[in-house]
């Protein structure tokens, strides 16, 4: 075991598999509070909430949250916590740029992926596919 908190694994599962950005917020906020309000966790949470806002038509909210997420995440190593954070930062930057021009160049919502680079973490997420966690309201 490499010390990946189950809530972190659940966050990645909800982000990459279920595409349930509301549930991403629920589990990551719990972890963020438990871990002393770690800016890395907050930045990841804000990417999910930004996507949630865009999916629900709140472009202003999406721009705000994605901007805030980048302010936190851009200073971390490109590979951290078993993920390719650099790719997520690049993808989020591109998404934000498109959102900022959505009036001139409309586009449909699309999901982002968090690339998992650590085999143990990938295996933990795969296991959740077979035994999905209970959502917060269940």
DSSP file (Angstrom, degrees, kcal/mol; ACC not computed):
  #  RESIDUE AA STRUCTURE BP1 BP2  ACC     N-H-->O    O-->H-N    N-H-->O    O-->H-N    TCO  KAPPA ALPHA  PHI   PSI    X-CA   Y-CA   Z-CA
    1    1 A X              0   0    0      0, 0.0   119,-0.0     0, 0.0     0, 0.0   0.000 360.0 360.0 360.0 135.3    0.0    0.0    0.0
    2    2 A X        -     0   0    0      2,-0.1   119,-0.0     0, 0.0   118,-0.0   0.153 360.0 -97.2-104.8  17.7    1.4    3.4   -1.0
    3    3 A X        +     0   0    0      1,-0.2     2,-0.6     0, 0.0     0, 0.0   0.729  64.4 159.9  79.5  21.0   -0.7    5.5    1.4
    4    4 A X        -     0   0    0      1,-0.0    -1,-0.2     2,-0.0     2,-0.1  -0.693  40.9-127.3 -78.5 119.8   -3.5    6.5   -1.0
    5    5 A X    >>  -     0   0    0     -2,-0.6     4,-2.0     1,-0.1     3,-0.5  -0.394  12.5-125.7 -64.4 140.5   -6.5    7.5    1.0
    6    6 A X  H 3> S+     0   0    0      1,-0.2     4,-2.7     2,-0.2     5,-0.2   0.853 111.3  57.4 -58.7 -35.3   -9.7    5.7    0.0
    7    7 A X  H 3> S+     0   0    0      2,-0.2     4,-2.3     1,-0.2    -1,-0.2   0.879 105.6  50.2 -64.0 -36.3  -11.4    9.1   -0.4
    8    8 A X  H <> S+     0   0    0     -3,-0.5     4,-2.2     2,-0.2    -2,-0.2   0.914 111.1  48.5 -65.6 -43.2   -8.7   10.1   -2.9
    9    9 A X  H  X S+     0   0    0     -4,-2.0     4,-2.2     1,-0.2    -2,-0.2   0.911 111.3  50.3 -63.2 -42.4   -9.2    6.8   -4.8
   10   10 A X  H  X S+     0   0    0     -4,-2.7     4,-3.0     2,-0.2     5,-0.3   0.898 106.8  55.2 -63.2 -40.1  -13.0    7.4   -4.8
   11   11 A X  H  X S+     0   0    0     -4,-2.3     4,-2.4     1,-0.2    -2,-0.2   0.946 109.5  46.3 -56.4 -48.8  -12.5   10.9   -6.1
   12   12 A X  H  X S+     0   0    0     -4,-2.2     4,-2.9     2,-0.2     5,-0.5   0.882 112.2  51.8 -63.1 -38.2  -10.5    9.5   -9.1
   13   13 A X  H  X>S+     0   0    0     -4,-2.2     4,-2.4     1,-0.2     5,-1.7   0.951 112.8  43.5 -61.6 -50.5  -13.2    6.8   -9.6
   14   14 A X  I  <>S+     0   0    0     -4,-3.0     6,-1.9     3,-0.2     5,-1.1   0.857 118.1  46.7 -65.5 -34.0  -16.0    9.4   -9.7
   15   15 A X  I  <5S+     0   0    0     -4,-2.4    -2,-0.2    -5,-0.3    -1,-0.2   0.959 125.7  25.0 -71.6 -52.6  -14.0   11.8  -11.9
   16   16 A X  I  <5S+     0   0    0     -4,-2.9    -3,-0.2    -5,-0.2    -2,-0.2   0.794 134.3  25.8 -87.4 -30.5  -12.8    9.3  -14.5
   17   17 A X  I  <5S+     0   0    0     -4,-2.4    -3,-0.2    -5,-0.5    -4,-0.1   0.897 130.8  26.9-102.0 -58.7  -15.4    6.5  -14.4
   18   18 A X  I   <S-     0   0    0     -5,-1.7    -4,-0.2     2,-0.1    -3,-0.2   0.764  82.9-144.5 -79.1 -25.6  -18.7    7.8  -13.2
   19   19 A X      < +     0   0    0     -5,-1.1     2,-1.0    -6,-0.4    -4,-0.2   0.837  47.3 149.5  59.2  34.0  -18.2   11.4  -14.4
   20   20 A X     >  +     0   0    0     -6,-1.9     4,-1.9     1,-0.2    -1,-0.2  -0.771  19.9 174.6-100.6  88.5  -20.1   12.4  -11.2
   21   21 A X  H  > S+     0   0    0     -2,-1.0     4,-1.8     1,-0.2    -1,-0.2   0.754  75.8  58.6 -72.9 -24.3  -18.6   15.7  -10.4
   22   22 A X  H  > S+     0   0    0      2,-0.2     4,-1.9     1,-0.2    -1,-0.2   0.937 108.8  44.8 -66.1 -45.3  -21.0   16.4   -7.6
   23   23 A X  H  > S+     0   0    0      1,-0.2     4,-2.5     2,-0.2     5,-0.3   0.852 107.4  59.6 -68.2 -33.3  -19.9   13.2   -5.8
   24   24 A X  H  X S+     0   0    0     -4,-1.9     4,-2.5     1,-0.2     5,-0.3   0.935 106.3  48.8 -54.3 -46.2  -16.2   14.2   -6.6
   25   25 A X  H  X S+     0   0    0     -4,-1.8     4,-2.5     1,-0.2     5,-0.3   0.919 109.4  52.2 -60.4 -45.1  -16.9   17.3   -4.6
   26   26 A X  H  X S+     0   0    0     -4,-1.9     4,-1.5     1,-0.2    -2,-0.2   0.940 115.9  37.4 -60.0 -50.2  -18.4   15.4   -1.7
   27   27 A X  H  X S+     0   0    0     -4,-2.5     4,-1.9     1,-0.2    -1,-0.2   0.888 118.5  48.2 -74.1 -37.4  -15.5   12.9   -1.2
   28   28 A X  H  X S+     0   0    0     -4,-2.5     4,-3.2    -5,-0.3     5,-0.2   0.870 108.1  54.5 -73.0 -34.2  -12.7   15.3   -1.9
   29   29 A X  H  X S+     0   0    0     -4,-2.5     4,-2.4    -5,-0.3    -1,-0.2   0.912 108.3  50.3 -63.2 -39.8  -14.1   18.0    0.4
   30   30 A X  H  X S+     0   0    0     -4,-1.5     4,-2.2    -5,-0.3    -2,-0.2   0.932 114.2  43.9 -61.4 -45.1  -14.2   15.4    3.2
   31   31 A X  H  X S+     0   0    0     -4,-1.9     4,-2.5     2,-0.2    -2,-0.2   0.915 111.1  54.7 -65.7 -43.0  -10.5   14.5    2.4
   32   32 A X  H  <>S+     0   0    0     -4,-3.2     5,-3.0     1,-0.2     6,-0.5   0.905 111.4  44.6 -57.4 -44.2   -9.5   18.1    2.1
   33   33 A X  H ><5S+     0   0    0     -4,-2.4     3,-1.1     1,-0.2    -1,-0.2   0.905 113.6  50.1 -68.5 -40.9  -11.0   18.9    5.6
   34   34 A X  H 3<5S+     0   0    0     -4,-2.2    -2,-0.2     1,-0.2    -1,-0.2   0.854 109.9  51.6 -63.6 -35.1   -9.4   15.8    7.1
   35   35 A X  T 3<5S-     0   0    0     -4,-2.5    -1,-0.2    -5,-0.1    -2,-0.2   0.077 124.9 -94.4 -96.1  23.7   -6.0   16.6    5.7
   36   36 A X  T < 5S-     0   0    0     -3,-1.1    -3,-0.2     1,-0.2    -2,-0.1   0.826  74.2 -62.1  73.0  31.7   -5.7   20.2    6.9
   37   37 A X      < -     0   0    0     -5,-3.0    -1,-0.2    -6,-0.2     2,-0.2   0.916  68.5-159.8  61.4  47.9   -7.1   21.9    3.8
   38   38 A X     >  -     0   0    0     -6,-0.5     4,-2.1    -7,-0.2     3,-0.2  -0.402  14.3-140.0 -59.0 123.9   -4.3   20.8    1.5
   39   39 A X  H  > S+     0   0    0      1,-0.2     4,-2.6     2,-0.2     5,-0.2   0.803 100.3  59.8 -60.9 -29.5   -4.2   23.1   -1.6
   40   40 A X  H  > S+     0   0    0      2,-0.2     4,-2.2     1,-0.2    -1,-0.2   0.952 107.9  43.9 -62.5 -47.9   -3.6   20.2   -3.9
   41   41 A X  H  > S+     0   0    0     -3,-0.2     4,-2.5     1,-0.2    -2,-0.2   0.896 113.0  52.0 -63.5 -39.6   -6.8   18.5   -2.8
   42   42 A X  H  X S+     0   0    0     -4,-2.1     4,-2.4     1,-0.2    -1,-0.2   0.910 108.7  50.8 -64.3 -40.8   -8.7   21.8   -3.1
   43   43 A X  H  X S+     0   0    0     -4,-2.6     4,-1.6     2,-0.2    -2,-0.2   0.911 111.3  47.3 -62.8 -42.6   -7.4   22.4   -6.6
   44   44 A X  H  X S+     0   0    0     -4,-2.2     4,-1.8     1,-0.2    -2,-0.2   0.914 111.7  51.3 -63.5 -42.5   -8.5   18.9   -7.7
   45   45 A X  H  X S+     0   0    0     -4,-2.5     4,-2.5     1,-0.2    -2,-0.2   0.901 107.4  53.5 -59.4 -42.2  -11.9   19.5   -6.1
   46   46 A X  H  X S+     0   0    0     -4,-2.4     4,-2.4     1,-0.2    -1,-0.2   0.823 103.6  55.4 -68.3 -31.2  -12.2   22.8   -8.0
   47   47 A X  H  X S+     0   0    0     -4,-1.6     4,-2.2     2,-0.2    -1,-0.2   0.953 110.6  46.3 -62.3 -47.4  -11.5   21.2  -11.3
   48   48 A X  H  X S+     0   0    0     -4,-1.8     4,-2.4     1,-0.2    -2,-0.2   0.917 114.1  46.9 -61.1 -44.4  -14.4   18.8  -10.6
   49   49 A X  H  X S+     0   0    0     -4,-2.5     4,-2.7     2,-0.2    -1,-0.2   0.871 109.3  55.0 -68.3 -35.7  -16.7   21.6   -9.5
   50   50 A X  H  X S+     0   0    0     -4,-2.4     4,-2.3     2,-0.2    -1,-0.2   0.925 110.3  45.5 -60.4 -44.4  -15.8   23.7  -12.5
   51   51 A X  H  X S+     0   0    0     -4,-2.2     4,-2.8     2,-0.2    -2,-0.2   0.894 110.7  54.5 -65.1 -39.8  -16.8   20.9  -14.8
   52   52 A X  H  X S+     0   0    0     -4,-2.4     4,-1.5     1,-0.2    -2,-0.2   0.931 109.1  48.1 -58.4 -46.4  -20.0   20.4  -12.8
   53   53 A X  H  <>S+     0   0    0     -4,-2.7     5,-2.8     1,-0.2    -2,-0.2   0.925 112.4  47.9 -62.1 -44.7  -20.9   24.1  -13.3
   54   54 A X  H ><5S+     0   0    0     -4,-2.3     3,-1.9     1,-0.2    -2,-0.2   0.931 108.6  53.7 -63.9 -43.4  -20.2   24.0  -17.0
   55   55 A X  H 3<5S+     0   0    0     -4,-2.8    -1,-0.2     1,-0.3    -2,-0.2   0.847 111.1  48.1 -57.1 -33.5  -22.2   20.8  -17.5
   56   56 A X  T 3<5S-     0   0    0     -4,-1.5    -1,-0.3    -5,-0.2    -2,-0.2   0.250 123.5-102.7 -95.4  12.4  -25.1   22.6  -15.7
   57   57 A X  T < 5S+     0   0    0     -3,-1.9     2,-1.2     1,-0.2    -3,-0.2   0.554  81.5 128.8  85.6   8.1  -24.9   25.8  -17.8
   58   58 A X     >< +     0   0    0     -5,-2.8     4,-2.1     1,-0.2    -1,-0.2  -0.676  22.9 165.6 -97.9  80.3  -23.1   28.0  -15.3
   59   59 A X  H  > S+     0   0    0     -2,-1.2     4,-2.7     1,-0.2     5,-0.2   0.892  73.6  53.9 -64.8 -41.3  -20.2   29.2  -17.4
   60   60 A X  H  > S+     0   0    0      1,-0.2     4,-2.2     2,-0.2    -1,-0.2   0.916 110.4  46.7 -59.8 -44.1  -19.3   32.0  -15.0
   61   61 A X  H  > S+     0   0    0      2,-0.2     4,-2.5     1,-0.2     5,-0.2   0.882 111.6  52.1 -64.2 -38.9  -19.0   29.6  -12.1
   62   62 A X  H  X S+     0   0    0     -4,-2.1     4,-2.7     2,-0.2     5,-0.3   0.926 109.8  48.4 -63.7 -45.2  -17.0   27.2  -14.3
   63   63 A X  H  X S+     0   0    0     -4,-2.7     4,-2.2     1,-0.2     5,-0.2   0.926 112.6  49.0 -61.2 -45.0  -14.5   29.9  -15.2
   64   64 A X  H  X S+     0   0    0     -4,-2.2     4,-2.2    -5,-0.2    -2,-0.2   0.939 115.1  42.6 -60.9 -48.9  -14.1   31.0  -11.6
   65   65 A X  H  X S+     0   0    0     -4,-2.5     4,-2.4     2,-0.2    -2,-0.2   0.902 114.6  48.8 -69.6 -41.0  -13.5   27.5  -10.3
   66   66 A X  H  X S+     0   0    0     -4,-2.7     4,-2.1    -5,-0.2    -1,-0.2   0.895 111.8  50.5 -66.3 -37.9  -11.2   26.4  -13.1
   67   67 A X  H  X S+     0   0    0     -4,-2.2     4,-1.8    -5,-0.3    -2,-0.2   0.935 111.8  47.6 -62.3 -45.7   -9.2   29.6  -12.7
   68   68 A X  H  X S+     0   0    0     -4,-2.2     4,-1.1     1,-0.2    -2,-0.2   0.876 109.5  54.0 -63.4 -37.4   -8.9   29.0   -8.9
   69   69 A X  H >X S+     0   0    0     -4,-2.4     4,-2.7     1,-0.2     3,-0.6   0.922 107.3  50.1 -64.1 -42.4   -7.9   25.4   -9.5
   70   70 A X  H 3X S+     0   0    0     -4,-2.1     4,-2.1     1,-0.2    -1,-0.2   0.865 103.1  60.2 -65.6 -35.3   -5.0   26.4  -11.8
   71   71 A X  H 3< S+     0   0    0     -4,-1.8    -1,-0.2     1,-0.2    -2,-0.2   0.827 115.4  35.4 -59.8 -30.7   -3.7   28.9   -9.3
   72   72 A X  H X< S+     0   0    0     -4,-1.1     3,-0.6    -3,-0.6    -2,-0.2   0.871 120.4  44.3 -88.6 -41.9   -3.3   26.1   -6.8
   73   73 A X  H >< S+     0   0    0     -4,-2.7     3,-1.7     1,-0.2    -3,-0.2   0.755  92.7  76.0 -81.6 -25.7   -2.2   23.2   -9.1
   74   74 A X  T 3< S+     0   0    0     -4,-2.1    -1,-0.2     1,-0.3    -3,-0.1   0.675  92.4  55.7 -65.6 -15.7    0.3   24.8  -11.4
   75   75 A X  T <  S+     0   0    0     -3,-0.6    -1,-0.3    -5,-0.2     2,-0.2   0.522  88.8  91.4 -94.7  -5.6    3.0   24.9   -8.7
   76   76 A X  S <  S-     0   0    0     -3,-1.7     4,-0.1     1,-0.1    -3,-0.0  -0.507  92.3 -84.5 -85.6 157.5    3.0   21.1   -7.9
   77   77 A X        -     0   0    0     -2,-0.2     8,-0.2     1,-0.1    -1,-0.1  -0.254  39.2-116.1 -56.4 148.4    5.3   18.6   -9.7
   78   78 A X  S    S+     0   0    0      1,-0.2     8,-2.7     7,-0.2     7,-0.9   0.830 109.4  42.7 -61.2 -32.1    3.8   17.4  -13.0
   79   79 A X  E    S+A   84   0A   0      5,-0.2     2,-0.3     6,-0.2     5,-0.2  -0.963  81.2 142.3-115.3 116.7    3.6   13.9  -11.6
   80   80 A X  E >   +A   83   0A   0      3,-1.7     3,-2.3    -2,-0.6     5,-0.1  -0.992  57.2  12.5-150.4 151.1    2.3   13.9   -8.1
   81   81 A X  T 3  S-     0   0    0     -2,-0.3     3,-0.1     1,-0.3    37,-0.1   0.787 127.7 -60.2  52.1  32.2    0.1   11.7   -5.9
   82   82 A X  T 3  S+     0   0    0      1,-0.2    35,-2.3    35,-0.1    36,-1.5   0.580 116.5  99.7  78.0   9.2    0.1    8.9   -8.6
   83   83 A X  E <  S-AB  80 116A   0     -3,-2.3    -3,-1.7    33,-0.3     2,-1.5  -0.860  82.2-112.2-125.9 161.1   -1.4   11.1  -11.3
   84   84 A X  E  >  +A   79   0A   0     31,-2.8     4,-1.6    -2,-0.3    31,-0.4  -0.686  42.3 170.5 -87.6  81.7   -0.1   13.1  -14.3
   85   85 A X  H  > S+     0   0    0     -2,-1.5     4,-2.8    -7,-0.9    -6,-0.2   0.843  70.7  62.3 -65.4 -34.1   -1.0   16.5  -12.7
   86   86 A X  H  > S+     0   0    0     -8,-2.7     4,-2.5     1,-0.2    -1,-0.2   0.905 103.6  48.1 -59.0 -42.1    0.8   18.3  -15.5
   87   87 A X  H  > S+     0   0    0     -9,-0.3     4,-3.0    -3,-0.3     5,-0.2   0.906 111.3  50.6 -65.0 -41.2   -1.5   16.9  -18.1
   88   88 A X  H  X S+     0   0    0     -4,-1.6     4,-2.7     2,-0.2    -2,-0.2   0.915 110.8  48.9 -63.3 -41.7   -4.6   17.8  -16.0
   89   89 A X  H  X S+     0   0    0     -4,-2.8     4,-2.5     2,-0.2    -2,-0.2   0.931 113.5  47.0 -62.0 -45.1   -3.2   21.4  -15.6
   90   90 A X  H  X S+     0   0    0     -4,-2.5     4,-2.2     2,-0.2    -2,-0.2   0.932 114.6  46.2 -61.7 -46.2   -2.6   21.6  -19.4
   91   91 A X  H  X S+     0   0    0     -4,-3.0     4,-2.3     1,-0.2    -2,-0.2   0.886 113.5  48.9 -64.9 -39.4   -6.1   20.2  -20.2
   92   92 A X  H  X S+     0   0    0     -4,-2.7     4,-2.8    -5,-0.2    -1,-0.2   0.886 109.2  52.9 -68.0 -38.5   -7.8   22.5  -17.6
   93   93 A X  H  X S+     0   0    0     -4,-2.5     4,-2.2    -5,-0.2    -2,-0.2   0.920 111.5  45.9 -60.8 -44.5   -5.9   25.5  -19.0
   94   94 A X  H  X S+     0   0    0     -4,-2.2     4,-1.9     2,-0.2    -2,-0.2   0.896 112.6  50.6 -65.5 -40.6   -7.2   24.7  -22.5
   95   95 A X  H  X S+     0   0    0     -4,-2.3     4,-2.5     1,-0.2    -2,-0.2   0.927 110.4  49.6 -62.2 -45.8  -10.7   24.1  -21.2
   96   96 A X  H  X S+     0   0    0     -4,-2.8     4,-2.4     1,-0.2    -2,-0.2   0.906 108.0  53.2 -61.4 -43.2  -10.7   27.5  -19.4
   97   97 A X  H  X S+     0   0    0     -4,-2.2     4,-0.6     1,-0.2    -1,-0.2   0.892 110.2  48.1 -60.2 -39.6   -9.4   29.3  -22.6
   98   98 A X  H >< S+     0   0    0     -4,-1.9     3,-1.0     1,-0.2    -1,-0.2   0.908 110.1  51.8 -67.2 -41.5  -12.3   27.8  -24.5
   99   99 A X  H >< S+     0   0    0     -4,-2.5     3,-1.5     1,-0.3     4,-0.3   0.885 104.0  57.2 -61.5 -37.9  -14.8   28.8  -21.8
  100  100 A X  H 3< S+     0   0    0     -4,-2.4    -1,-0.3     1,-0.3    -2,-0.2   0.683 114.5  38.9 -68.1 -16.2  -13.5   32.3  -21.9
  101  101 A X  T <X S+     0   0    0     -3,-1.0     4,-3.2    -4,-0.6     3,-0.5   0.124  79.8 116.1-114.5  18.0  -14.4   32.4  -25.6
  102  102 A X  T <4 S+     0   0    0     -3,-1.5    -2,-0.1     1,-0.2    -1,-0.1   0.798  72.2  57.0 -64.1 -29.1  -17.6   30.5  -25.5
  103  103 A X  T  4 S+     0   0    0     -4,-0.3     3,-0.3     1,-0.2    -1,-0.2   0.911 117.9  33.1 -65.9 -41.3  -19.7   33.5  -26.6
  104  104 A X  T  4 S+     0   0    0     -3,-0.5     2,-0.3     1,-0.2    -2,-0.2   0.837 135.8  24.8 -82.6 -35.2  -17.7   33.8  -29.8
  105  105 A X  S  < S-     0   0    0     -4,-3.2    -1,-0.2    -7,-0.2    -2,-0.2  -0.701  81.6-159.2-134.2  80.2  -16.9   30.0  -30.3
  106  106 A X        +     0   0    0     -3,-0.3     2,-0.3    -2,-0.3    -3,-0.1  -0.220  14.4 178.0 -59.9 148.3  -19.6   27.9  -28.6
  107  107 A X        -     0   0    0     -8,-0.0     2,-0.2    -9,-0.0     3,-0.1  -0.986  28.7-107.6-148.5 155.1  -18.7   24.3  -27.7
  108  108 A X        -     0   0    0     -2,-0.3   -53,-0.1     1,-0.1     0, 0.0  -0.499  45.5 -91.6 -81.1 151.2  -20.5   21.4  -26.0
  109  109 A X        -     0   0    0     -2,-0.2     2,-0.3   -55,-0.1    -1,-0.1  -0.282  48.5-179.1 -54.7 142.4  -19.5   20.3  -22.5
  110  110 A X        -     0   0    0     -3,-0.1     2,-0.1   -59,-0.0   -55,-0.1  -0.987  24.2-112.7-144.3 154.2  -16.9   17.5  -22.5
  111  111 A X        -     0   0    0     -2,-0.3     2,-0.3   -95,-0.0   -95,-0.0  -0.455  20.4-142.5 -82.0 153.4  -15.2   15.6  -19.7
  112  112 A X        -     0   0    0     -2,-0.1     2,-0.4   -97,-0.1   -24,-0.1  -0.767  14.7-138.4-104.7 160.8  -11.6   15.8  -18.7
  113  113 A X        -     0   0    0     -2,-0.3     2,-0.7   -25,-0.0   -22,-0.1  -0.911   4.3-142.1-117.7 147.9   -9.5   12.8  -17.6
  114  114 A X        -     0   0    0     -2,-0.4     2,-0.4  -102,-0.2   -29,-0.1  -0.948  26.0-138.5-105.3 111.7   -7.0   12.5  -14.8
  115  115 A X        -     0   0    0     -2,-0.7   -31,-2.8   -31,-0.4     2,-0.5  -0.572  11.0-146.1 -75.1 122.6   -4.3   10.2  -16.0
  116  116 A X  B     +B   83   0A   0     -2,-0.4   -33,-0.3   -33,-0.2   -34,-0.1  -0.794  21.4 175.4 -91.7 125.7   -3.2    7.7  -13.4
  117  117 A X        +     0   0    0    -35,-2.3     2,-0.6    -2,-0.5   -34,-0.2   0.515  55.4  81.9-109.4  -8.5    0.5    7.0  -13.6
  118  118 A X     >  -     0   0    0    -36,-1.5     4,-2.5     1,-0.1     5,-0.2  -0.883  67.9-147.7-104.0 124.7    1.0    4.8  -10.6
  119  119 A X  H  > S+     0   0    0     -2,-0.6     4,-2.4     1,-0.2     5,-0.2   0.848  97.0  53.6 -61.0 -37.4    0.1    1.1  -11.0
  120  120 A X  H  > S+     0   0    0      2,-0.2     4,-1.9     1,-0.2    -1,-0.2   0.921 111.2  46.1 -63.5 -43.1   -1.1    0.6   -7.4
  121  121 A X  H  > S+     0   0    0      2,-0.2     4,-2.1     1,-0.2    -2,-0.2   0.908 111.5  52.0 -65.8 -42.0   -3.4    3.6   -7.7
  122  122 A X  H  X S+     0   0    0     -4,-2.5     4,-2.5     1,-0.2    -2,-0.2   0.905 109.0  50.8 -60.4 -41.5   -4.7    2.4  -11.0
  123  123 A X  H  X S+     0   0    0     -4,-2.4     4,-2.1     1,-0.2    -1,-0.2   0.876 107.9  52.7 -64.6 -37.3   -5.4   -1.0   -9.5
  124  124 A X  H  X S+     0   0    0     -4,-1.9     4,-1.3     2,-0.2    -1,-0.2   0.897 110.6  46.8 -66.0 -39.9   -7.3    0.6   -6.6
  125  125 A X  H  X S+     0   0    0     -4,-2.1     4,-1.0     2,-0.2    -2,-0.2   0.911 110.7  53.2 -67.2 -41.6   -9.5    2.6   -9.0
  126  126 A X  H >X S+     0   0    0     -4,-2.5     4,-0.9     1,-0.2     3,-0.6   0.885 104.6  55.8 -59.4 -39.1  -10.1   -0.6  -11.1
  127  127 A X  H >X S+     0   0    0     -4,-2.1     4,-1.9     1,-0.3     3,-0.6   0.870 101.6  56.9 -62.5 -36.5  -11.2   -2.4   -8.0
  128  128 A X  H 3< S+     0   0    0     -4,-1.3    -1,-0.3     1,-0.2    -2,-0.2   0.772  96.6  63.9 -67.3 -24.3  -13.8    0.3   -7.3
  129  129 A X  H << S+     0   0    0     -4,-1.0     3,-0.4    -3,-0.6    -1,-0.2   0.872 110.0  39.0 -63.7 -34.6  -15.3   -0.5  -10.8
  130  130 A X  H << S+     0   0    0     -4,-0.9     2,-0.2    -3,-0.6    -2,-0.2   0.788 131.4  27.8 -84.4 -29.2  -16.1   -4.0   -9.5
  131  131 A X  S  < S-     0   0    0     -4,-1.9    -1,-0.2    -5,-0.1    -2,-0.1  -0.643  86.4-159.1-132.3  74.4  -17.2   -2.8   -6.1
  132  132 A X        -     0   0    0     -3,-0.4    -3,-0.1    -2,-0.2     3,-0.1  -0.197  20.0-115.0 -60.1 143.5  -18.5    0.8   -6.4
  133  133 A X        -     0   0    0      1,-0.1     2,-0.3  -123,-0.1    -1,-0.1  -0.328  32.8-100.3 -71.5 159.0  -18.6    2.9   -3.3
  134  134 A X        -     0   0    0      1,-0.1    -1,-0.1     2,-0.1     2,-0.1  -0.646  39.8-119.4 -78.3 135.8  -21.8    4.1   -1.9
  135  135 A X    >   -     0   0    0     -2,-0.3     3,-2.1     1,-0.1    -1,-0.1  -0.352  27.8-103.4 -74.5 161.0  -22.6    7.7   -2.8
  136  136 A X  T 3  S+     0   0    0      1,-0.3    -1,-0.1     2,-0.2    -2,-0.1   0.767 118.9  48.5 -58.3 -30.8  -23.0   10.3    0.0
  137  137 A X  T 3         0   0    0      1,-0.2    -1,-0.3     0, 0.0    -2,-0.0   0.393 360.0 360.0 -91.0   4.3  -26.8   10.4   -0.2
  138  138 A X    <         0   0    0     -3,-2.1    -1,-0.2     0, 0.0    -2,-0.2   0.446 360.0 360.0 -99.8 360.0  -27.3    6.6   -0.2
